[in-house]
Amino acid sequence: MAARDHPVIPELAALITAMRDSTKSLVLQDSGGDAVRSRKVGLLDSAIKFEDAVVGKMTALKEKLTREVTLREPGV
């Protein structure tokens, strides 16, 4: 699941989307040549994969905590 589509934490999704758009804009504006641009695009792809992994782990943690709270609350 892409971070920008994350339904659990909309504020985080908005922040990640803004960061990606800003970074992508900077990469495209750079006139450092094809090698530099290619390296930056690779770094951007790595950053996006990392962000998606963080969001996935946060989602799993939130779900785990929600289950634990539900189990501890009587009558739920």
PyMOL Python script that loads the backbone (N, CA, C, O; Angstrom):
from pymol import cmd

cmd.read_pdbstr("""\
ATOM      1  N   MET A   1       0.846  -1.180   0.000  1.00  0.00           N
ATOM      2  CA  MET A   1       0.000   0.000   0.000  1.00  0.00           C
ATOM      3  C   MET A   1       0.891   1.242   0.000  1.00  0.00           C
ATOM      4  O   MET A   1       1.823   1.350   0.797  1.00  0.00           O
ATOM      5  N   ALA A   2       0.604   2.143  -0.870  1.00  0.00           N
ATOM      6  CA  ALA A   2       1.365   3.382  -0.923  1.00  0.00           C
ATOM      7  C   ALA A   2       0.992   4.267   0.253  1.00  0.00           C
ATOM      8  O   ALA A   2      -0.162   4.312   0.679  1.00  0.00           O
ATOM      9  N   ALA A   3       1.981   4.960   0.762  1.00  0.00           N
ATOM     10  CA  ALA A   3       1.741   5.816   1.929  1.00  0.00           C
ATOM     11  C   ALA A   3       0.680   6.867   1.637  1.00  0.00           C
ATOM     12  O   ALA A   3      -0.113   7.214   2.513  1.00  0.00           O
ATOM     13  N   ARG A   4       0.665   7.365   0.428  1.00  0.00           N
ATOM     14  CA  ARG A   4      -0.299   8.422   0.106  1.00  0.00           C
ATOM     15  C   ARG A   4      -1.739   7.917   0.136  1.00  0.00           C
ATOM     16  O   ARG A   4      -2.676   8.712   0.207  1.00  0.00           O
ATOM     17  N   ASP A   5      -1.919   6.593   0.083  1.00  0.00           N
ATOM     18  CA  ASP A   5      -3.254   6.000   0.127  1.00  0.00           C
ATOM     19  C   ASP A   5      -3.590   5.459   1.507  1.00  0.00           C
ATOM     20  O   ASP A   5      -4.597   4.770   1.675  1.00  0.00           O
ATOM     21  N   HIS A   6      -2.771   5.759   2.478  1.00  0.00           N
ATOM     22  CA  HIS A   6      -2.915   5.171   3.803  1.00  0.00           C
ATOM     23  C   HIS A   6      -4.167   5.682   4.496  1.00  0.00           C
ATOM     24  O   HIS A   6      -4.286   6.884   4.734  1.00  0.00           O
ATOM     25  N   PRO A   7      -5.121   4.785   4.831  1.00  0.00           N
ATOM     26  CA  PRO A   7      -6.388   5.225   5.415  1.00  0.00           C
ATOM     27  C   PRO A   7      -6.341   5.444   6.925  1.00  0.00           C
ATOM     28  O   PRO A   7      -7.225   6.102   7.473  1.00  0.00           O
ATOM     29  N   VAL A   8      -5.333   4.911   7.605  1.00  0.00           N
ATOM     30  CA  VAL A   8      -5.323   4.937   9.061  1.00  0.00           C
ATOM     31  C   VAL A   8      -4.803   6.260   9.611  1.00  0.00           C
ATOM     32  O   VAL A   8      -5.329   6.776  10.597  1.00  0.00           O
ATOM     33  N   ILE A   9      -3.787   6.798   8.984  1.00  0.00           N
ATOM     34  CA  ILE A   9      -3.171   8.019   9.489  1.00  0.00           C
ATOM     35  C   ILE A   9      -3.149   9.060   8.363  1.00  0.00           C
ATOM     36  O   ILE A   9      -2.127   9.212   7.693  1.00  0.00           O
ATOM     37  N   PRO A  10      -4.249   9.771   8.147  1.00  0.00           N
ATOM     38  CA  PRO A  10      -4.318  10.696   7.010  1.00  0.00           C
ATOM     39  C   PRO A  10      -3.297  11.828   7.080  1.00  0.00           C
ATOM     40  O   PRO A  10      -2.818  12.286   6.042  1.00  0.00           O
ATOM     41  N   GLU A  11      -2.956  12.288   8.282  1.00  0.00           N
ATOM     42  CA  GLU A  11      -1.971  13.362   8.405  1.00  0.00           C
ATOM     43  C   GLU A  11      -0.609  12.894   7.913  1.00  0.00           C
ATOM     44  O   GLU A  11       0.103  13.632   7.231  1.00  0.00           O
ATOM     45  N   LEU A  12      -0.253  11.667   8.264  1.00  0.00           N
ATOM     46  CA  LEU A  12       1.012  11.102   7.806  1.00  0.00           C
ATOM     47  C   LEU A  12       1.002  10.948   6.294  1.00  0.00           C
ATOM     48  O   LEU A  12       1.990  11.258   5.629  1.00  0.00           O
ATOM     49  N   ALA A  13      -0.093  10.479   5.757  1.00  0.00           N
ATOM     50  CA  ALA A  13      -0.207  10.314   4.312  1.00  0.00           C
ATOM     51  C   ALA A  13      -0.039  11.650   3.594  1.00  0.00           C
ATOM     52  O   ALA A  13       0.639  11.724   2.570  1.00  0.00           O
ATOM     53  N   ALA A  14      -0.651  12.698   4.124  1.00  0.00           N
ATOM     54  CA  ALA A  14      -0.538  14.025   3.504  1.00  0.00           C
ATOM     55  C   ALA A  14       0.898  14.531   3.563  1.00  0.00           C
ATOM     56  O   ALA A  14       1.396  15.109   2.596  1.00  0.00           O
ATOM     57  N   LEU A  15       1.566  14.314   4.697  1.00  0.00           N
ATOM     58  CA  LEU A  15       2.953  14.756   4.843  1.00  0.00           C
ATOM     59  C   LEU A  15       3.868  14.013   3.875  1.00  0.00           C
ATOM     60  O   LEU A  15       4.709  14.625   3.217  1.00  0.00           O
ATOM     61  N   ILE A  16       3.704  12.708   3.790  1.00  0.00           N
ATOM     62  CA  ILE A  16       4.546  11.916   2.890  1.00  0.00           C
ATOM     63  C   ILE A  16       4.302  12.311   1.437  1.00  0.00           C
ATOM     64  O   ILE A  16       5.248  12.414   0.656  1.00  0.00           O
ATOM     65  N   THR A  17       3.058  12.531   1.074  1.00  0.00           N
ATOM     66  CA  THR A  17       2.745  12.946  -0.294  1.00  0.00           C
ATOM     67  C   THR A  17       3.395  14.286  -0.616  1.00  0.00           C
ATOM     68  O   THR A  17       3.954  14.459  -1.699  1.00  0.00           O
ATOM     69  N   ALA A  18       3.328  15.230   0.311  1.00  0.00           N
ATOM     70  CA  ALA A  18       3.951  16.543   0.101  1.00  0.00           C
ATOM     71  C   ALA A  18       5.465  16.413  -0.041  1.00  0.00           C
ATOM     72  O   ALA A  18       6.072  17.065  -0.890  1.00  0.00           O
ATOM     73  N   MET A  19       6.072  15.571   0.793  1.00  0.00           N
ATOM     74  CA  MET A  19       7.523  15.366   0.711  1.00  0.00           C
ATOM     75  C   MET A  19       7.908  14.747  -0.625  1.00  0.00           C
ATOM     76  O   MET A  19       8.894  15.154  -1.241  1.00  0.00           O
ATOM     77  N   ARG A  20       7.134  13.767  -1.073  1.00  0.00           N
ATOM     78  CA  ARG A  20       7.427  13.120  -2.357  1.00  0.00           C
ATOM     79  C   ARG A  20       7.299  14.105  -3.509  1.00  0.00           C
ATOM     80  O   ARG A  20       8.158  14.151  -4.389  1.00  0.00           O
ATOM     81  N   ASP A  21       6.238  14.886  -3.506  1.00  0.00           N
ATOM     82  CA  ASP A  21       6.033  15.860  -4.581  1.00  0.00           C
ATOM     83  C   ASP A  21       7.167  16.873  -4.618  1.00  0.00           C
ATOM     84  O   ASP A  21       7.660  17.220  -5.691  1.00  0.00           O
ATOM     85  N   SER A  22       7.577  17.345  -3.457  1.00  0.00           N
ATOM     86  CA  SER A  22       8.663  18.320  -3.373  1.00  0.00           C
ATOM     87  C   SER A  22       9.973  17.723  -3.877  1.00  0.00           C
ATOM     88  O   SER A  22      10.690  18.354  -4.654  1.00  0.00           O
ATOM     89  N   THR A  23      10.280  16.520  -3.440  1.00  0.00           N
ATOM     90  CA  THR A  23      11.524  15.866  -3.854  1.00  0.00           C
ATOM     91  C   THR A  23      11.512  15.580  -5.342  1.00  0.00           C
ATOM     92  O   THR A  23      12.512  15.793  -6.029  1.00  0.00           O
ATOM     93  N   LYS A  24      10.383  15.097  -5.844  1.00  0.00           N
ATOM     94  CA  LYS A  24      10.269  14.794  -7.266  1.00  0.00           C
ATOM     95  C   LYS A  24      10.466  16.061  -8.096  1.00  0.00           C
ATOM     96  O   LYS A  24      11.113  16.034  -9.143  1.00  0.00           O
ATOM     97  N   SER A  25       9.903  17.165  -7.618  1.00  0.00           N
ATOM     98  CA  SER A  25      10.052  18.437  -8.314  1.00  0.00           C
ATOM     99  C   SER A  25      11.520  18.857  -8.372  1.00  0.00           C
ATOM    100  O   SER A  25      11.999  19.317  -9.408  1.00  0.00           O
ATOM    101  N   LEU A  26      12.228  18.698  -7.255  1.00  0.00           N
ATOM    102  CA  LEU A  26      13.650  19.052  -7.222  1.00  0.00           C
ATOM    103  C   LEU A  26      14.465  18.169  -8.157  1.00  0.00           C
ATOM    104  O   LEU A  26      15.378  18.654  -8.825  1.00  0.00           O
ATOM    105  N   VAL A  27      14.149  16.891  -8.210  1.00  0.00           N
ATOM    106  CA  VAL A  27      14.869  15.972  -9.093  1.00  0.00           C
ATOM    107  C   VAL A  27      14.670  16.378 -10.543  1.00  0.00           C
ATOM    108  O   VAL A  27      15.621  16.389 -11.325  1.00  0.00           O
ATOM    109  N   LEU A  28      13.445  16.709 -10.902  1.00  0.00           N
ATOM    110  CA  LEU A  28      13.159  17.064 -12.289  1.00  0.00           C
ATOM    111  C   LEU A  28      13.745  18.413 -12.682  1.00  0.00           C
ATOM    112  O   LEU A  28      14.055  18.625 -13.854  1.00  0.00           O
ATOM    113  N   GLN A  29      13.907  19.333 -11.727  1.00  0.00           N
ATOM    114  CA  GLN A  29      14.461  20.653 -12.021  1.00  0.00           C
ATOM    115  C   GLN A  29      15.974  20.625 -12.181  1.00  0.00           C
ATOM    116  O   GLN A  29      16.543  21.511 -12.819  1.00  0.00           O
ATOM    117  N   ASP A  30      16.626  19.628 -11.617  1.00  0.00           N
ATOM    118  CA  ASP A  30      18.084  19.575 -11.629  1.00  0.00           C
ATOM    119  C   ASP A  30      18.593  19.407 -13.053  1.00  0.00           C
ATOM    120  O   ASP A  30      18.111  18.557 -13.802  1.00  0.00           O
ATOM    121  N   SER A  31      19.562  20.220 -13.412  1.00  0.00           N
ATOM    122  CA  SER A  31      20.148  20.122 -14.745  1.00  0.00           C
ATOM    123  C   SER A  31      21.559  19.554 -14.656  1.00  0.00           C
ATOM    124  O   SER A  31      22.423  19.912 -15.455  1.00  0.00           O
ATOM    125  N   GLY A  32      21.794  18.680 -13.696  1.00  0.00           N
ATOM    126  CA  GLY A  32      23.126  18.133 -13.458  1.00  0.00           C
ATOM    127  C   GLY A  32      23.544  17.035 -14.415  1.00  0.00           C
ATOM    128  O   GLY A  32      24.601  16.432 -14.224  1.00  0.00           O
ATOM    129  N   GLY A  33      22.774  16.763 -15.407  1.00  0.00           N
ATOM    130  CA  GLY A  33      23.115  15.722 -16.361  1.00  0.00           C
ATOM    131  C   GLY A  33      22.388  14.427 -16.061  1.00  0.00           C
ATOM    132  O   GLY A  33      21.796  14.256 -14.995  1.00  0.00           O
ATOM    133  N   ASP A  34      22.444  13.521 -17.023  1.00  0.00           N
ATOM    134  CA  ASP A  34      21.701  12.266 -16.910  1.00  0.00           C
ATOM    135  C   ASP A  34      22.175  11.393 -15.756  1.00  0.00           C
ATOM    136  O   ASP A  34      21.355  10.775 -15.077  1.00  0.00           O
ATOM    137  N   ALA A  35      23.479  11.331 -15.522  1.00  0.00           N
ATOM    138  CA  ALA A  35      24.002  10.480 -14.448  1.00  0.00           C
ATOM    139  C   ALA A  35      23.529  10.975 -13.087  1.00  0.00           C
ATOM    140  O   ALA A  35      23.132  10.182 -12.234  1.00  0.00           O
ATOM    141  N   VAL A  36      23.573  12.280 -12.891  1.00  0.00           N
ATOM    142  CA  VAL A  36      23.129  12.861 -11.617  1.00  0.00           C
ATOM    143  C   VAL A  36      21.631  12.655 -11.452  1.00  0.00           C
ATOM    144  O   VAL A  36      21.168  12.262 -10.382  1.00  0.00           O
ATOM    145  N   ARG A  37      20.887  12.915 -12.495  1.00  0.00           N
ATOM    146  CA  ARG A  37      19.432  12.755 -12.440  1.00  0.00           C
ATOM    147  C   ARG A  37      19.071  11.291 -12.168  1.00  0.00           C
ATOM    148  O   ARG A  37      18.177  11.010 -11.370  1.00  0.00           O
ATOM    149  N   SER A  38      19.754  10.374 -12.819  1.00  0.00           N
ATOM    150  CA  SER A  38      19.491   8.952 -12.615  1.00  0.00           C
ATOM    151  C   SER A  38      19.769   8.549 -11.166  1.00  0.00           C
ATOM    152  O   SER A  38      19.007   7.787 -10.572  1.00  0.00           O
ATOM    153  N   ARG A  39      20.849   9.058 -10.611  1.00  0.00           N
ATOM    154  CA  ARG A  39      21.190   8.759  -9.210  1.00  0.00           C
ATOM    155  C   ARG A  39      20.117   9.310  -8.272  1.00  0.00           C
ATOM    156  O   ARG A  39      19.708   8.634  -7.328  1.00  0.00           O
ATOM    157  N   LYS A  40      19.666  10.525  -8.531  1.00  0.00           N
ATOM    158  CA  LYS A  40      18.646  11.132  -7.674  1.00  0.00           C
ATOM    159  C   LYS A  40      17.313  10.390  -7.785  1.00  0.00           C
ATOM    160  O   LYS A  40      16.613  10.217  -6.787  1.00  0.00           O
ATOM    161  N   VAL A  41      16.969   9.959  -8.975  1.00  0.00           N
ATOM    162  CA  VAL A  41      15.733   9.195  -9.150  1.00  0.00           C
ATOM    163  C   VAL A  41      15.834   7.877  -8.385  1.00  0.00           C
ATOM    164  O   VAL A  41      14.860   7.441  -7.770  1.00  0.00           O
ATOM    165  N   GLY A  42      16.996   7.249  -8.418  1.00  0.00           N
ATOM    166  CA  GLY A  42      17.202   6.017  -7.655  1.00  0.00           C
ATOM    167  C   GLY A  42      17.062   6.253  -6.162  1.00  0.00           C
ATOM    168  O   GLY A  42      16.456   5.447  -5.456  1.00  0.00           O
ATOM    169  N   LEU A  43      17.621   7.355  -5.680  1.00  0.00           N
ATOM    170  CA  LEU A  43      17.491   7.692  -4.261  1.00  0.00           C
ATOM    171  C   LEU A  43      16.040   7.981  -3.900  1.00  0.00           C
ATOM    172  O   LEU A  43      15.575   7.596  -2.827  1.00  0.00           O
ATOM    173  N   LEU A  44      15.331   8.652  -4.785  1.00  0.00           N
ATOM    174  CA  LEU A  44      13.916   8.939  -4.552  1.00  0.00           C
ATOM    175  C   LEU A  44      13.116   7.640  -4.467  1.00  0.00           C
ATOM    176  O   LEU A  44      12.262   7.491  -3.593  1.00  0.00           O
ATOM    177  N   ASP A  45      13.388   6.713  -5.361  1.00  0.00           N
ATOM    178  CA  ASP A  45      12.701   5.416  -5.316  1.00  0.00           C
ATOM    179  C   ASP A  45      12.986   4.687  -4.010  1.00  0.00           C
ATOM    180  O   ASP A  45      12.087   4.090  -3.419  1.00  0.00           O
ATOM    181  N   SER A  46      14.237   4.737  -3.560  1.00  0.00           N
ATOM    182  CA  SER A  46      14.591   4.100  -2.284  1.00  0.00           C
ATOM    183  C   SER A  46      13.863   4.760  -1.125  1.00  0.00           C
ATOM    184  O   SER A  46      13.392   4.078  -0.215  1.00  0.00           O
ATOM    185  N   ALA A  47      13.769   6.074  -1.155  1.00  0.00           N
ATOM    186  CA  ALA A  47      13.072   6.801  -0.087  1.00  0.00           C
ATOM    187  C   ALA A  47      11.589   6.436  -0.061  1.00  0.00           C
ATOM    188  O   ALA A  47      11.007   6.281   1.013  1.00  0.00           O
ATOM    189  N   ILE A  48      10.985   6.300  -1.221  1.00  0.00           N
ATOM    190  CA  ILE A  48       9.569   5.931  -1.293  1.00  0.00           C
ATOM    191  C   ILE A  48       9.359   4.527  -0.734  1.00  0.00           C
ATOM    192  O   ILE A  48       8.401   4.292   0.002  1.00  0.00           O
ATOM    193  N   LYS A  49      10.240   3.596  -1.075  1.00  0.00           N
ATOM    194  CA  LYS A  49      10.126   2.236  -0.539  1.00  0.00           C
ATOM    195  C   LYS A  49      10.277   2.247   0.982  1.00  0.00           C
ATOM    196  O   LYS A  49       9.558   1.538   1.686  1.00  0.00           O
ATOM    197  N   PHE A  50      11.215   3.057   1.484  1.00  0.00           N
ATOM    198  CA  PHE A  50      11.412   3.155   2.930  1.00  0.00           C
ATOM    199  C   PHE A  50      10.165   3.724   3.604  1.00  0.00           C
ATOM    200  O   PHE A  50       9.712   3.200   4.621  1.00  0.00           O
ATOM    201  N   GLU A  51       9.613   4.792   3.039  1.00  0.00           N
ATOM    202  CA  GLU A  51       8.402   5.396   3.610  1.00  0.00           C
ATOM    203  C   GLU A  51       7.254   4.395   3.632  1.00  0.00           C
ATOM    204  O   GLU A  51       6.520   4.310   4.616  1.00  0.00           O
ATOM    205  N   ASP A  52       7.098   3.642   2.556  1.00  0.00           N
ATOM    206  CA  ASP A  52       6.036   2.636   2.508  1.00  0.00           C
ATOM    207  C   ASP A  52       6.243   1.563   3.577  1.00  0.00           C
ATOM    208  O   ASP A  52       5.281   1.096   4.187  1.00  0.00           O
ATOM    209  N   ALA A  53       7.496   1.175   3.802  1.00  0.00           N
ATOM    210  CA  ALA A  53       7.786   0.182   4.845  1.00  0.00           C
ATOM    211  C   ALA A  53       7.459   0.733   6.228  1.00  0.00           C
ATOM    212  O   ALA A  53       6.904   0.023   7.066  1.00  0.00           O
ATOM    213  N   VAL A  54       7.804   1.999   6.467  1.00  0.00           N
ATOM    214  CA  VAL A  54       7.500   2.624   7.760  1.00  0.00           C
ATOM    215  C   VAL A  54       5.991   2.673   7.977  1.00  0.00           C
ATOM    216  O   VAL A  54       5.506   2.342   9.059  1.00  0.00           O
ATOM    217  N   VAL A  55       5.260   3.077   6.966  1.00  0.00           N
ATOM    218  CA  VAL A  55       3.803   3.145   7.080  1.00  0.00           C
ATOM    219  C   VAL A  55       3.226   1.752   7.333  1.00  0.00           C
ATOM    220  O   VAL A  55       2.303   1.599   8.134  1.00  0.00           O
ATOM    221  N   GLY A  56       3.757   0.751   6.666  1.00  0.00           N
ATOM    222  CA  GLY A  56       3.292  -0.614   6.885  1.00  0.00           C
ATOM    223  C   GLY A  56       3.520  -1.066   8.316  1.00  0.00           C
ATOM    224  O   GLY A  56       2.645  -1.687   8.921  1.00  0.00           O
ATOM    225  N   LYS A  57       4.688  -0.761   8.861  1.00  0.00           N
ATOM    226  CA  LYS A  57       4.988  -1.138  10.246  1.00  0.00           C
ATOM    227  C   LYS A  57       4.115  -0.359  11.223  1.00  0.00           C
ATOM    228  O   LYS A  57       3.663  -0.911  12.226  1.00  0.00           O
ATOM    229  N   MET A  58       3.876   0.912  10.939  1.00  0.00           N
ATOM    230  CA  MET A  58       3.008   1.714  11.807  1.00  0.00           C
ATOM    231  C   MET A  58       1.584   1.165  11.786  1.00  0.00           C
ATOM    232  O   MET A  58       0.917   1.122  12.820  1.00  0.00           O
ATOM    233  N   THR A  59       1.126   0.751  10.624  1.00  0.00           N
ATOM    234  CA  THR A  59      -0.214   0.180  10.508  1.00  0.00           C
ATOM    235  C   THR A  59      -0.319  -1.104  11.323  1.00  0.00           C
ATOM    236  O   THR A  59      -1.292  -1.311  12.047  1.00  0.00           O
ATOM    237  N   ALA A  60       0.685  -1.960  11.200  1.00  0.00           N
ATOM    238  CA  ALA A  60       0.678  -3.218  11.955  1.00  0.00           C
ATOM    239  C   ALA A  60       0.683  -2.948  13.456  1.00  0.00           C
ATOM    240  O   ALA A  60      -0.023  -3.615  14.212  1.00  0.00           O
ATOM    241  N   LEU A  61       1.476  -1.974  13.887  1.00  0.00           N
ATOM    242  CA  LEU A  61       1.530  -1.633  15.305  1.00  0.00           C
ATOM    243  C   LEU A  61       0.192  -1.089  15.791  1.00  0.00           C
ATOM    244  O   LEU A  61      -0.283  -1.463  16.863  1.00  0.00           O
ATOM    245  N   LYS A  62      -0.415  -0.206  15.001  1.00  0.00           N
ATOM    246  CA  LYS A  62      -1.708   0.351  15.396  1.00  0.00           C
ATOM    247  C   LYS A  62      -2.762  -0.750  15.492  1.00  0.00           C
ATOM    248  O   LYS A  62      -3.564  -0.760  16.426  1.00  0.00           O
ATOM    249  N   GLU A  63      -2.765  -1.671  14.535  1.00  0.00           N
ATOM    250  CA  GLU A  63      -3.724  -2.774  14.567  1.00  0.00           C
ATOM    251  C   GLU A  63      -3.497  -3.659  15.790  1.00  0.00           C
ATOM    252  O   GLU A  63      -4.454  -4.096  16.428  1.00  0.00           O
ATOM    253  N   LYS A  64      -2.241  -3.922  16.115  1.00  0.00           N
ATOM    254  CA  LYS A  64      -1.920  -4.743  17.286  1.00  0.00           C
ATOM    255  C   LYS A  64      -2.397  -4.057  18.564  1.00  0.00           C
ATOM    256  O   LYS A  64      -3.014  -4.687  19.422  1.00  0.00           O
ATOM    257  N   LEU A  65      -2.107  -2.764  18.682  1.00  0.00           N
ATOM    258  CA  LEU A  65      -2.533  -2.025  19.874  1.00  0.00           C
ATOM    259  C   LEU A  65      -4.054  -1.965  19.975  1.00  0.00           C
ATOM    260  O   LEU A  65      -4.614  -2.069  21.067  1.00  0.00           O
ATOM    261  N   THR A  66      -4.714  -1.800  18.844  1.00  0.00           N
ATOM    262  CA  THR A  66      -6.178  -1.762  18.836  1.00  0.00           C
ATOM    263  C   THR A  66      -6.752  -3.100  19.296  1.00  0.00           C
ATOM    264  O   THR A  66      -7.704  -3.134  20.076  1.00  0.00           O
ATOM    265  N   ARG A  67      -6.177  -4.195  18.816  1.00  0.00           N
ATOM    266  CA  ARG A  67      -6.636  -5.525  19.246  1.00  0.00           C
ATOM    267  C   ARG A  67      -6.429  -5.714  20.744  1.00  0.00           C
ATOM    268  O   ARG A  67      -7.305  -6.236  21.433  1.00  0.00           O
ATOM    269  N   GLU A  68      -5.271  -5.289  21.250  1.00  0.00           N
ATOM    270  CA  GLU A  68      -4.987  -5.448  22.678  1.00  0.00           C
ATOM    271  C   GLU A  68      -5.957  -4.640  23.530  1.00  0.00           C
ATOM    272  O   GLU A  68      -6.427  -5.122  24.561  1.00  0.00           O
ATOM    273  N   VAL A  69      -6.257  -3.420  23.108  1.00  0.00           N
ATOM    274  CA  VAL A  69      -7.205  -2.588  23.853  1.00  0.00           C
ATOM    275  C   VAL A  69      -8.584  -3.229  23.825  1.00  0.00           C
ATOM    276  O   VAL A  69      -9.280  -3.259  24.839  1.00  0.00           O
ATOM    277  N   THR A  70      -8.976  -3.739  22.665  1.00  0.00           N
ATOM    278  CA  THR A  70     -10.286  -4.384  22.533  1.00  0.00           C
ATOM    279  C   THR A  70     -10.392  -5.601  23.451  1.00  0.00           C
ATOM    280  O   THR A  70     -11.439  -5.830  24.056  1.00  0.00           O
ATOM    281  N   LEU A  71      -9.334  -6.368  23.555  1.00  0.00           N
ATOM    282  CA  LEU A  71      -9.343  -7.553  24.416  1.00  0.00           C
ATOM    283  C   LEU A  71      -9.423  -7.184  25.893  1.00  0.00           C
ATOM    284  O   LEU A  71      -9.986  -7.936  26.690  1.00  0.00           O
ATOM    285  N   ARG A  72      -8.872  -6.048  26.259  1.00  0.00           N
ATOM    286  CA  ARG A  72      -8.850  -5.631  27.664  1.00  0.00           C
ATOM    287  C   ARG A  72     -10.118  -4.915  28.101  1.00  0.00           C
ATOM    288  O   ARG A  72     -10.416  -4.860  29.294  1.00  0.00           O
ATOM    289  N   GLU A  73     -10.862  -4.368  27.158  1.00  0.00           N
ATOM    290  CA  GLU A  73     -12.082  -3.637  27.507  1.00  0.00           C
ATOM    291  C   GLU A  73     -13.243  -4.614  27.627  1.00  0.00           C
ATOM    292  O   GLU A  73     -13.584  -5.293  26.660  1.00  0.00           O
ATOM    293  N   PRO A  74     -13.850  -4.689  28.802  1.00  0.00           N
ATOM    294  CA  PRO A  74     -14.987  -5.598  28.957  1.00  0.00           C
ATOM    295  C   PRO A  74     -16.204  -5.098  28.178  1.00  0.00           C
ATOM    296  O   PRO A  74     -16.480  -3.899  28.123  1.00  0.00           O
ATOM    297  N   GLY A  75     -16.913  -6.033  27.586  1.00  0.00           N
ATOM    298  CA  GLY A  75     -18.149  -5.687  26.889  1.00  0.00           C
ATOM    299  C   GLY A  75     -17.958  -5.165  25.489  1.00  0.00           C
ATOM    300  O   GLY A  75     -18.918  -4.704  24.871  1.00  0.00           O
ATOM    301  N   VAL A  76     -16.746  -5.222  24.969  1.00  0.00           N
ATOM    302  CA  VAL A  76     -16.520  -4.728  23.606  1.00  0.00           C
ATOM    303  C   VAL A  76     -16.333  -5.884  22.674  1.00  0.00           C
ATOM    304  O   VAL A  76     -16.129  -5.684  21.476  1.00  0.00           O
TER     305      VAL A  76
END
""", "prot")
cmd.dss("prot")
cmd.show_as("cartoon", "prot")
cmd.util.cbc("prot")
cmd.orient("prot")
